[in-house]
Amino acid sequence: MTAPLDLFAACAPGLEPLLSTELRELGALEPEAIDGGVRFRGHRRVIFRVNLMSGLATHVLARVGRFTALAYDGLEQALVELPWEDWLAPGVPRTFRVTARKSKLGHSGAIAERAARALSARLCDAPGESEDPVPIAIRIFRDRVHVSVDTSGAPLHRRGYRTTSGPAPLREDLARALVIASGWDRTTPLVDPLCGVGTIPIEAALLAQRRPAGGGRRFAFEQTRWFDAATWDDVRAKAAAGARDAPTILGRDRDAQAIEASLANAARAGVDVRFEQAPLSTPFGIDAPRGAVVTHPPFGKRMGEGEDLTPLYRAIRAAVPAGWALAVMSEDRRLGMKAGDQLKTAFLTDAGGLKVRALVG
């Protein structure tokens, strides 16, 4: 791997600009935000670092090749000609993730079948089975085929710490994005007064402490041909050496079971966060001129239609200390504005099948 590879970091819609900034900080070359993610370039070390440290990406793809295909036989032959031996050792388990739009080849099952046959022919193998195969991504758009190795494997937002969950929890990457969009400087206090299972405070602590978002999981690149254990050990060691203390981070919820789940999740994440069972009306007890309230309050479809949540959002507004920033994730912009009439939309994204927006101010 002497020349930098063509790479793509996928993310939830609306997070592309935030991800581009994050990738540049992680050493990515020429990051360019496009719909669905960020194109960039980098060597092996960058791939390792982005997978380990990124809190916003969902997958990191390394391009193997691209070509035009108008028939299944042509697709299979072009796949056979790609240098798979540079990426995978014979016998390594693999799986195929196929999308095809506006193309003559549109049957994802048939495409995956031809791809599996082509790789076996090139590698002269019969791949084994595994619960964690290396994903091969094949995207066809207007007959143009893009073939990549997914170096991440399971989506990167699955950090591994949240084995205890609750109703409609905010995904880890979206929680991270909301914290970043709030403008919190990572040195002042942060409070989530409706913390549920603790995702927002935990992501804030990981961010402030500069701890690896993916420190508790494995990655597909560890099964590739170009994996180098010494480089990987060095990347992890340098990430650990960069850790620092976090400011006061407080998560609150009136539900005792939610607080119990938050404590267990924080322990697995290895972060120091204060969690308290308390109603929203209880003062935070933090004397600081600046800080941030970042929260994911209930909204219509999470709580059931017909319930008036206006008093809850007004209570959030009343709870924010003077001089502090506020960030809320809400499906309903008008309801979200009840928490602060000066709030602005930072990004619009998808969460659990709903369009939700980050309102900050």
C-alpha positions in Angstrom: 0.0 0.0 0.0 2.4 2.7 -1.2 -0.2 5.0 -2.8 -3.1 6.3 -0.7 -6.3 4.3 -1.2 -9.6 5.7 -2.4 -11.9 5.6 0.6 -15.5 6.5 1.6 -16.9 7.0 5.0 -20.7 6.5 5.1 -22.8 8.3 7.7 -26.4 9.1 8.6 -28.0 11.8 6.3 -27.3 15.3 7.4 -24.1 14.5 9.2 -21.8 14.8 6.1 -20.3 18.2 7.0 -19.6 17.2 10.6 -18.0 13.9 9.4 -15.8 15.8 6.9 -14.4 17.9 9.8 -13.9 14.9 12.0 -12.1 13.0 9.2 -9.7 15.9 8.6 -8.8 15.9 12.3 -8.1 12.1 12.1 -5.6 12.6 9.2 -7.8 11.8 6.2 -6.5 13.3 2.9 -8.8 15.4 0.7 -12.1 14.8 2.5 -15.1 15.8 0.4 -18.6 15.6 1.7 -21.2 14.2 -0.7 -24.7 12.8 -0.2 -24.4 9.8 2.2 -20.9 10.3 3.5 -17.4 11.7 2.8 -14.9 10.7 0.1 -11.3 10.8 1.1 -7.9 9.2 0.7 -5.5 7.5 3.1 -3.1 4.8 3.9 -3.6 1.8 6.1 -2.9 3.8 9.3 -5.7 6.3 8.4 -8.2 3.4 7.8 -7.3 2.0 11.2 -7.6 5.4 13.0 -10.9 6.4 11.4 -12.5 3.0 12.3 -11.2 3.3 15.8 -11.9 6.9 16.5 -14.7 8.2 14.4 -17.9 8.8 16.3 -20.0 9.8 13.2 -19.2 7.3 10.4 -21.2 4.1 10.0 -18.8 2.3 7.6 -15.4 2.9 6.0 -15.2 1.5 2.5 -12.0 0.9 0.6 -12.4 0.8 -3.2 -11.3 -2.3 -5.0 -12.4 -1.3 -8.5 -15.1 0.2 -10.7 -16.3 -0.7 -14.2 -19.4 -0.7 -16.4 -21.6 -3.8 -16.6 -24.6 -4.4 -18.8 -25.0 -8.1 -18.4 -24.4 -10.7 -15.6 -21.7 -12.5 -17.5 -19.8 -9.3 -18.0 -20.2 -8.4 -14.4 -18.8 -11.7 -13.3 -15.9 -11.5 -15.6 -15.0 -8.0 -14.5 -15.1 -9.1 -10.8 -12.8 -12.0 -11.6 -10.3 -9.6 -13.0 -10.1 -7.5 -9.8 -7.0 -8.1 -7.6 -8.8 -9.8 -4.8 -5.6 -11.5 -3.6 -4.4 -8.1 -2.5 -7.3 -7.7 -0.2 -8.4 -11.2 1.0 -6.6 -14.4 1.8 -8.1 -17.6 0.4 -10.8 -19.0 2.6 -11.6 -15.8 4.5 -15.4 -15.6 5.1 -17.2 -12.9 3.2 -20.6 -11.6 2.5 -22.0 -9.3 -0.2 -24.0 -6.1 0.3 -25.6 -5.1 -3.0 -27.5 -2.0 -4.1 -28.5 -1.4 -7.8 -30.5 1.5 -9.2 -31.3 2.7 -12.7 -29.3 -0.1 -14.2 -29.8 -3.0 -16.5 -28.6 -5.3 -13.6 -31.1 -4.9 -10.8 -31.5 -8.3 -9.0 -29.4 -8.0 -5.9 -29.5 -11.8 -5.2 -28.2 -12.6 -8.7 -25.5 -9.9 -8.4 -24.4 -11.4 -5.1 -24.4 -14.9 -6.5 -22.2 -13.9 -9.4 -19.9 -11.9 -7.1 -19.4 -14.9 -4.8 -18.6 -17.1 -7.7 -16.1 -14.6 -9.2 -14.2 -14.2 -5.9 -14.0 -18.0 -5.4 -12.6 -18.3 -8.9 -10.0 -15.6 -8.4 -8.9 -16.8 -5.0 -9.3 -20.5 -5.8 -11.1 -21.2 -2.6 -14.3 -22.2 -0.9 -14.8 -19.5 1.8 -15.6 -20.6 5.3 -18.5 -19.4 7.4 -18.4 -16.9 10.2 -20.6 -14.7 12.3 -18.4 -11.8 11.3 -17.5 -12.2 7.5 -15.8 -9.4 5.6 -18.5 -7.4 3.8 -18.0 -6.7 0.1 -20.1 -3.7 -1.0 -21.3 -3.6 -4.6 -23.1 -0.5 -5.7 -24.5 -0.2 -9.3 -25.8 3.1 -10.5 -26.6 3.8 -14.1 -24.7 0.6 -15.0 -21.5 1.8 -13.3 -20.3 -0.7 -10.8 -18.4 0.3 -7.7 -16.8 -2.5 -5.7 -15.4 -1.9 -2.2 -14.3 -3.8 0.9 -16.1 -2.7 4.0 -13.2 -2.3 6.5 -15.6 -1.8 9.4 -17.9 -4.8 9.4 -20.7 -4.1 11.8 -21.9 -0.5 11.7 -19.5 1.7 13.6 -22.3 3.3 15.7 -22.6 -0.1 17.4 -19.9 0.7 20.0 -20.5 -2.3 22.1 -21.3 -0.5 25.4 -25.0 -0.2 25.1 -26.3 -3.7 25.8 -28.9 -2.2 28.1 -31.4 -0.2 26.1 -34.8 1.6 26.6 -37.7 2.9 24.5 -36.6 4.6 21.3 -33.0 5.3 22.3 -31.0 7.8 20.2 -28.4 6.0 18.1 -24.8 6.6 19.3 -23.7 8.4 16.2 -26.7 10.8 16.3 -26.1 11.4 19.9 -22.4 12.3 19.1 -23.6 14.6 16.3 -26.0 16.4 18.6 -23.3 17.0 21.2 -20.9 18.4 18.5 -23.6 20.6 16.9 -24.5 22.1 20.3 -21.2 24.0 20.2 -20.1 22.5 23.6 -16.4 23.2 24.0 -15.6 19.9 25.9 -14.2 21.7 28.9 -17.4 23.1 30.5 -20.2 21.1 32.1 -22.7 19.2 30.0 -26.1 18.0 31.3 -28.8 15.7 29.8 -31.8 16.0 32.0 -33.8 13.3 30.1 -30.9 10.9 29.6 -32.7 7.6 29.2 -30.0 4.9 29.0 -27.2 7.5 29.0 -26.2 7.6 25.3 -25.7 11.4 25.1 -23.7 11.8 28.3 -21.6 8.7 27.4 -20.8 10.0 23.9 -20.0 13.5 25.4 -17.6 11.8 27.8 -15.9 9.8 25.1 -15.5 12.9 23.0 -14.2 15.1 25.8 -11.8 12.4 27.0 -10.6 11.7 23.4 -11.3 8.1 24.0 -11.8 5.8 20.9 -15.5 5.5 20.0 -14.7 1.9 18.8 -12.4 0.9 21.5 -14.6 -2.0 22.7 -15.2 -3.8 19.3 -13.5 -5.6 16.4 -13.3 -4.5 12.8 -13.5 -6.3 9.4 -10.0 -5.0 8.4 -8.5 -7.3 11.0 -9.3 -10.2 8.6 -7.9 -8.5 5.4 -4.7 -9.3 3.6 -3.2 -5.9 4.3 -3.8 -5.9 8.1 -0.6 -5.3 10.0 -0.7 -6.0 13.7 2.2 -3.8 14.6 0.6 -0.7 12.9 -2.7 -1.5 14.6 -1.1 -1.8 18.0 0.6 1.5 17.5 -2.6 3.3 16.4 -4.4 2.0 19.5 -1.5 2.9 21.8 -1.4 6.5 20.5 -5.2 6.8 20.9 -4.9 5.6 24.5 -2.0 8.1 25.2 -4.2 11.0 23.9 -6.9 10.5 26.6 -7.5 13.3 29.0 -9.9 14.1 31.9 -13.4 15.2 31.2 -15.4 18.1 32.8 -18.5 17.5 34.8 -21.0 15.5 32.7 -24.4 14.8 34.3 -27.2 12.5 33.1 -30.6 12.7 34.8 -33.8 10.8 34.5 -36.8 10.4 36.7 -36.9 6.7 35.9 -34.8 4.6 38.3 -34.4 1.8 35.8 -33.1 4.2 33.2 -30.4 5.4 35.6 -29.5 1.8 36.4 -29.1 1.1 32.7 -27.1 4.3 32.2 -24.6 3.4 34.9 -24.1 -0.1 33.4 -23.6 1.4 29.9 -21.1 4.0 31.2 -19.2 1.3 33.0 -18.9 -0.7 29.8 -17.8 2.4 27.9 -15.1 3.1 30.5 -16.2 6.7 31.1 -16.8 8.7 34.3 -20.3 10.2 34.1 -22.5 11.3 37.0 -26.0 9.8 36.8 -28.9 10.9 39.1 -32.5 10.0 39.4 -34.3 13.3 39.5 -37.2 15.2 37.9 -36.6 17.8 35.3 -37.6 20.6 37.7 -34.7 19.8 40.1 -31.8 22.3 39.7 -28.6 20.8 38.3 -26.5 22.0 41.3 -23.7 23.0 39.0 -22.2 26.5 39.4 -20.7 27.4 36.1 -21.2 30.5 33.9 -21.0 28.3 30.7 -22.1 24.8 29.8 -24.5 22.9 27.6 -27.8 21.1 28.0 -28.0 18.4 25.3 -31.1 16.2 25.3 -33.4 13.9 23.3 -36.8 14.6 24.8 -39.9 12.6 24.0 -41.9 13.6 21.0 -45.2 12.6 19.4 -44.5 9.2 17.9 -42.3 8.1 20.7 -44.9 8.8 23.4 -48.2 8.2 21.5 -50.3 10.7 19.5 -52.5 13.1 21.4 -50.3 13.6 24.4 -49.5 17.3 25.0 -45.7 17.6 25.4 -45.6 21.4 25.3 -45.2 21.6 29.1 -42.2 19.2 29.0 -40.4 21.3 26.4 -41.1 24.5 28.3 -39.7 22.9 31.4 -36.5 22.1 29.4 -36.3 25.8 28.5 -36.7 26.8 32.2 -34.1 24.3 33.3 -31.3 25.7 31.1 -29.0 28.0 33.3 -28.3 31.5 32.0 -25.4 31.6 29.6 -25.6 27.9 28.7 -26.1 26.4 25.2 -29.1 24.2 24.4 -29.4 21.4 21.9 -32.5 19.2 21.5 -33.3 16.5 19.0 -37.0 16.7 17.9 -39.3 15.2 15.2 -41.5 18.3 15.5 -39.8 21.6 14.9 -42.7 23.6 16.4 -42.6 21.5 19.5 -38.9 21.7 19.7 -39.0 25.5 19.5 -41.0 25.5 22.8 -37.6 24.7 24.4 -36.1 27.9 23.0 -37.5 30.3 20.5 -33.9 31.2 19.3 -33.0 27.7 18.4 -31.8 27.0 14.8 -31.7 23.7 12.8 -28.2 22.3 12.8 -29.0 19.2 10.8 -31.9 17.1 9.6 -31.5 13.3 9.7 -33.3 10.0 10.1 -33.8 8.2 13.4 -35.9 5.0 13.7 -37.7 5.7 10.5 -38.5 9.3 11.4 -37.2 12.6 10.2 -35.7 14.4 13.1 -33.8 17.7 13.5 -31.1 18.9 15.8 -32.2 22.3 17.2 -29.4 24.3 18.8 -28.9 27.7 20.3 
